[in-house]
Amino acid sequence: MWLAVSALEAWPGEWRQHVQKSGCGWVAEAVDGHPGLDQATLVAMILERHAEIAKPAGR
């Protein structure tokens, strides 16, 4: 599911808990750590971090 940051903030319940439970707590840290950052840049940062995490070790 793709949501804008504003849609995450409007999500019923605490979205940060959901990403934490899914093992992606770093996404909430990225969003919270860069308030006011435009969404395209934030998404690029998240995708870059995801790519780093997904790389096999030793390559």
N, C-alpha and C positions, 0 to 999 in steps of 0.2 A: 504494500500500500504506500502510495506517495502522498504526503501531506506537506503543505507549506508550514513554516514555523508558526505562523499565526494560527493555523488549523490545529497544530499540536497543542498550543497554549489553550485553545478552546475545547480540546478533547475532554469528554467527561472522565473523571478519574485522574490519576496521576500518570501521565505518559512516561515519565522518567522511571517509574517502577517497572513498567512493562519492558523498556529497553534494557534495564538492569537484569531482569529475570531472563531475558533472552541472550544474555552474555554480551550485550552491546552498550553497557553503561557509559563507555567512552563517547558515544554519540551525544548523550545528555551533557557530558562535560564539555564537549566541543560547542554545543549550542549555548550553554550557560556561560562559557568562557569567552564568548565573542558577541556580546550583546550589540545589536545595531548593525552587525555585519550583513551585507546584502545576501539574499538567499542563494544566488548562483555561486558566490564565493564559498559560502558555508557548505553547500552540497559538494563542491569540488574538493574541499578539505576532507569531508567525510569519505568521499570515494577514494581519495588518495590514501587516507589512513586504512581504509578497508583493504585496498590493494596491498599495502605493506603487510598487514596482518595475514592475508591470504597467501603470501609467497611461501613456497616450501623452504624449509631451513636448509642452509648450505648452498643456495643458488644466488 
